[in-house]
Amino acid sequence: MINFKYIFLLCFLLGAMLASLSQMGSALDEADIERFSMWTFVATVLASLPSMLW
């Protein structure tokens, strides 16, 4: 049986990762290093969550 909670969680993480990458791109366009660093940290945490939850 497919566990839909995990599929929903992974889809949510994928959407959040894409949103953070978009924010990183806009921060780079504006040359805002502080905001870019914050979104890089957010993307790193999001990318590491699946391996920590495994």
C-alpha positions in Angstrom: 0.0 0.0 0.0 1.2 3.4 -0.9 1.8 5.7 2.0 0.5 9.1 0.8 1.9 11.0 3.8 5.4 10.5 2.5 4.5 11.3 -1.1 2.8 14.5 0.1 5.9 15.4 2.2 8.3 14.8 -0.6 6.1 16.9 -3.0 6.0 19.7 -0.4 9.8 19.6 0.0 10.3 19.7 -3.8 8.0 22.7 -4.1 9.8 24.4 -1.2 13.2 23.7 -2.8 12.1 25.2 -6.1 10.8 28.2 -4.3 14.0 28.7 -2.4 16.0 28.3 -5.6 13.9 31.0 -7.2 14.5 33.3 -4.2 18.2 32.6 -4.5 18.1 33.7 -8.2 16.3 36.9 -7.4 18.7 37.7 -4.6 21.6 37.2 -7.0 20.0 39.5 -9.5 19.8 42.2 -6.8 23.3 41.5 -5.6 21.9 41.0 -2.0 24.5 38.7 -0.4 22.7 38.5 3.0 19.5 37.3 1.4 21.3 34.9 -0.9 23.1 33.4 2.1 19.9 32.9 4.0 18.2 31.2 1.0 21.2 29.0 0.5 20.9 27.9 4.1 17.2 27.2 3.6 17.9 25.2 0.5 20.6 23.2 2.2 18.3 22.3 5.1 15.5 21.3 2.7 17.9 19.2 0.6 19.1 17.3 3.7 15.6 16.6 5.2 14.9 13.5 3.1 18.1 11.8 4.1 17.5 12.6 7.7 14.0 11.3 7.6 14.9 8.1 5.9 
